[in-house]
Amino acid sequence: MRTIKLLLQKEFRQIFRNKTLLPLIFIVPLVQLLILPLAADYEIKNISISVVDHDHSTYSRNLITTIISSGYFRLAGYDPSYNAAIHKVEHDKADLILEIPAGFEKTLVRESLEQLFIAVNAINGVKANIGGAYLSSIINNYNADLRAQWIQPVRFNSAPIIEITTSNWFNPFMNYNLFMVPGILAILITMVGGYMCALNIVKEKEIGTIEQINVTPIKKYHFILGKLIPFWVIGIVVFTFGLFIIGRLIYGIIPAGSILLLYAFLSIYLVALLGFGLLISTYSETQQQAMSIAFFFVMIFIMMSGLFTSIDSMPLWAKTIANLNPVTYFIEVMRMIVLKGSGFDDIKLHFLIIGIFAIFLNGWAVMNYKKTS
């Protein structure tokens, strides 16, 4: 224990003397957590729409007003022809075109049927799909309002009516920050733990101090624990600041479940993650090599963790990779505890899987680390 205590003192002094490393560990993740949720929003707004109105009637003006007042669209301009509107699309000044034919109001009143033309710039597929869906939904609602005005209500309606009532569980107001902040915090903890642990050990190789440690009577497990424990503590501290300072004070997120259960899972997850960083360090001779290897895996962890896209919608091979990704389980647990208030019975399988990851990664790293005496 005395040996480990001395190694821990040495590591903490080394970390806190590094004026470049401290901001990277404590400040950068918090700033990222403050900024990224504002950009990582599934709701698309300010979609530029160009309107070609050949009718200039009351109905067409009301339809345009309804679309713009929805808050999702920004009017790029009224164009006299479709060619003028498509010119704006080609120059990225408009995302959608709505063309209203001449005689729109007369045909709609006389024949109860009329067609509108919508053209969508599909270079950005996500924006095109969502923007087109928004516009179609607004037009359908406008059509329903017109039908309600035309059809005289009857006193008794013998036809059966099905009323649909929706309820958003766990996030009733569809607050995207409540959904994204826990996931982004999980990613930031992954980057801090994985990167910093790997770079710290490889730095010992670059400056030559690891050779001096290798010829000392210090046991292999003493050295490894001395390297892992400081970053385990730092991971806990960064998570605490992110959850209670940024999450609660800035975004108003209060976990619905047990805080102790969340920290219990975090503790095991950090062990697995630091084992991953230690494993990278055993295969790297320079910090550049360690950063390249860590970046490769961290990008896979981020993109295939379910943070931005649903794992259920992935192909089978991608689901397999996602299930082999420890970040997937941490993000799931974060959202389950913070949003749903899940208990231990709900996440006991996640505990087991992360425990297996921790044993496997650390065991591999310890076996691969060579100490000469």
N, C-alpha and C positions, 0 to 999 in steps of 0.2 A: 504493500500500500504506500509505503514511503517513496518508493521509486516512482510509482504512478503520480503521486502528489507533486514530486519535483518536476516530472515531465509536463504535467498540466500547468504548473507555474511558468515553466519555460515557454510553452505554447501560447498561453494567454498574453505573456509579456511580448512575445514576438508578434502576435496579431495586433495588439493595441499600440505597438511602436510603429507599425506600418501605416503611415498617414494616407497612403493611396488605397489600401485594402479596406480600411474602416468605412469610408463612404460607400464603397461598392457593396458592403455587407449590410449596412444599416440604413443608409439614406436612399440609395437607388431603388431597392425593392419597394419602399414605401411611396416614393414618387411615382413609380410605375403603377402601383395599386391605386393611386389617386387619379391617374390619367387614363389608364387603359379601359376601365369599365365605361367611361364616357364615350369611347370610340367603339368598343365591342358591344354594339346594340343591334339586335335583330330587326328592330323597327326602322324602316327606311322612310325618311321624310325629305322634303324639298326636292321632289322629283319634278324636273322641268317638263312642262307640257306646252306644245304649240297647238293652237286652235285654228282650224279653218272652218269658218262659219259662213256657209253659202245661203243661209236662211234669214238670219238677223231677225228672228221672231221672239216673242215673249218666252216661248218654251225653250228655245235654244239658249237665250240669255240666262234663264233660270237654271238650266242644266250646267252651264259654265260656272255660274256663281256657286252652285252646290259643290262642284268639283274643287274649286279653288278654296272655298271656305272649309273644306274638310281638314285642312292642315297638312295634308300629305303632298300636295302639288303646288308648284310655283309656276305662274304663268310666264312662259318665255315670250309670248307675244301672239297677236292676232295676225294671221297671214292671209293674203287674198287667194292663194292657190296652194295646192298640195306640193307643187314643185318648190315654192318658196319655203314651205315648212320642212321639206326633206333636206333643203340646203342647210337649215339650222341643225338638223340631226347630223349631217355630214361634218359639220364644224363643231360638234359637241356642245351646241347651245341649247339643245332640246333632247329629252330622252324619249318622249312619246308624242304622237300626233293624233289629235282627235279631229276628224273631218265630219261636219254636219251637212247633209245634203240640202239642196234647195227644196223648198216646200216641205220641210220637216214637220212643221206644226200642222199644216193642212192635211198632209197624208196621215199623220198620226191620229188626228181627230176624225177624219172621214173613214179611214180604213182600219183604225186601231192597230196599225202595224207600220213600222218604219225601221230602217237599218242605219247604223252608224259605222264609220270606218275608224279603226284604231291601228296605228302603226307603232311598233316598239323597237327601239334600238337595243338589239340583243347582244352587243359586245360584252356588256356586263350582264351575265345570265341571271344572277341573283336579283339585281335591280330590275331587270326586264320582267322577270316572272312576278315579282312582288308588286311592281308598279302596274303591270297589266291587270293583276288580280284586284288591286285596290280600285282601279278605274272601272273595271267591270262591275264590282260590287256597288260602287256609288251609282252607276247608271241603272243597275237593277233596282236599287232602293228608290231612285228617282222615278222609275217606271211604276213601282208599286205605289208610290204616293199619288201619281197621276190616276192610276186605276181606282184608288180609294176615293178620289175626288169625283170620278165619273160614275161609279157604281153607287146607286142609291141604297143606303142601308135599310134592311128589312127588319120588321119588329121581331119576327120569329124566324130563326134559321134552323131548318130541319137537318141540314147537312152536318155531318160530324166534323168537328174542328180539333186539330191536335195542336196544343200549345207547347212550345219548347222553352224551357228555362235552363240557362247555363249557369254553372257555378265553378269558379276557378279555385281549386283547393290549394292550400299551402302558399299561394301567391295571388290573392284575390284581385289585386289591382294590376297584375301583369307587369310588375316592376322588374325591368331587366337587370338593374343593379343588384337586386336581391338574388338573382339567379347567377350573374356573372362574377360578382366579387368573390364568393367562396372558391369558385373554380380558378380564377386568376391568382388568388392568394396561394392555392395549392401549387400552381405552376411556378410562382416566384420562390416558394420554399424549396421546390425541386431544383431550381437553378442555383440558388444560394448554396444548398447542401452539396449537390453533385459537383458543381464547378469548383467551389472553394476548397473542398476536401482534396480533390484530385490535384489542383494547382499547388496547394500547400505542401503536399508530400513530394511532388515532382521538383518543386523549388529546392528542396533539400538535396536532390540529386544534382541540380545544376550548380549550386554553390559549393558542393562537395562535403557538406556537413553530415550527410547520411553515411558516408564512408567512415567518419569518425564514430558515429553512433553504432555502426555495425560491428566494430571491433571492441566495443565496450561489453561488460557483463549484462547489459540490459537484455531482458528476454524479448522475444518477438512480440508476444502479446502485450508486454509493457509499452513497447513503441507504438503498436497499433491503437491501443486504448488511449494513449496520450495524444494521438492524432485525431481520433474520432470524437472523444468526449467534448473537447472545446466547440467543435462545430455542431454537435448535438445540442449543446446549451445555446449556442448562437441561433440555431434554427428555432428553438422554442421561443427565444426572445423576439426574433423577427416576426414570428407568427403571432405572438401576443400583441405586439405593436400594430400589426396589420389588422387583426381582428377587432381590437378594442379601441384603437385610436382612429384608424382610417375607416374601418367597417362600421363601427358604432357611431362615432362622432360626426363623420362626414356623410356616410350613406344611411345612417339610422338603422343598421342591421343588428338585430338582437337575436342570437341563436335560440331557436325554439326548444332544442334538446339540451342534454346534459353537457356542460362545459368539461367536466372531468372525463367523461367518455370520449369527447373530442380530443382532449390532450393525451389520453391513453393511446388512442389510435395514432396520433401524431408521433408519439414517442417511438412506437414500433416502426412506423413509416420512416422516420429519420434514421433509424438503425439500418434499415434496408437501403436507403438512399446513400448513406455514407459508405456502406459496403460497396455500392456501385462506384462511388468516387474513388475509393481505395483500390478497387479492381482496375479502374482506368489507369491509376498511377503506377500500378505494377507493370503495365504494358507500355508506358511512356517514359522517354528519357529526357524530354524537354517540355516546358510549359506549352509551347506551341503545339506539340503533338497531343498533349492532354486536352487542350482547348478544342482541337479539331475533332478528336474522338468524342468528347463530351457534347459538342455542338451537334454532331451527327445523331446521337441517340436522343438528346433533348428535343430536337425538332420532331423526331418520330413520336416521342412522348407527348408533345403538345398537340400535334395534328391528329393523333389517333388515340386520344384520351376521352373523347366525348365532350370536350370543352366547347367546341364550336359546332360540331355536327353530331347527330344522334348515332350511336353505335349500331342501333337496330337497323338503320338504313344503309349500313356498309355492306359490301359483298362479304362472302364467307371468309375469304383469305384475310381481309382487313379486320373482321371480327376476331379472328384468331390472334392477330398481332395485338389488337386492343386488349384482349384478355390476358396477354402476356406482358402487359404494360402496367407497372405498379402505380403510375399516376392515375390510371383509370379508376382504381379502387379508392384512392384518396379523394378524388373529385366527387365520386359517388357518395362517399361517407360524409364529406363536407356538406354537400347539398341535402343529404338525408337528415343529418343532425340539425343543421342551421335552419332549413326550411320546414321539414316535416316533423322534427322533434323525435326522430327514431331512437329506439332504445338498443340495448346490447343484443337482444334476440334478433333484431332486424339486420345487424351488421356483423354478427358473429362469424359468418363465412368470410367476410372481408378481413376480419382479424386473422383468421387462419391462413388466408392466402398471403397477406402481407408478412405474417410470421415466417412462412415458407420462403418468401423472397428474401427476408432478412438473413435466414440461416444459409440459404444457397449462395447469395452474393458475398456475404462476409466469409463463408467457408472457402469459396473459390479464391477470394482475394488473399486470405491468410495462407492457403496452400501455395499460391503463386508468388507470394512475397518471399524473397530469398535473403536471408541474413547470414553473413559469414562471421565466424568468431575466431 
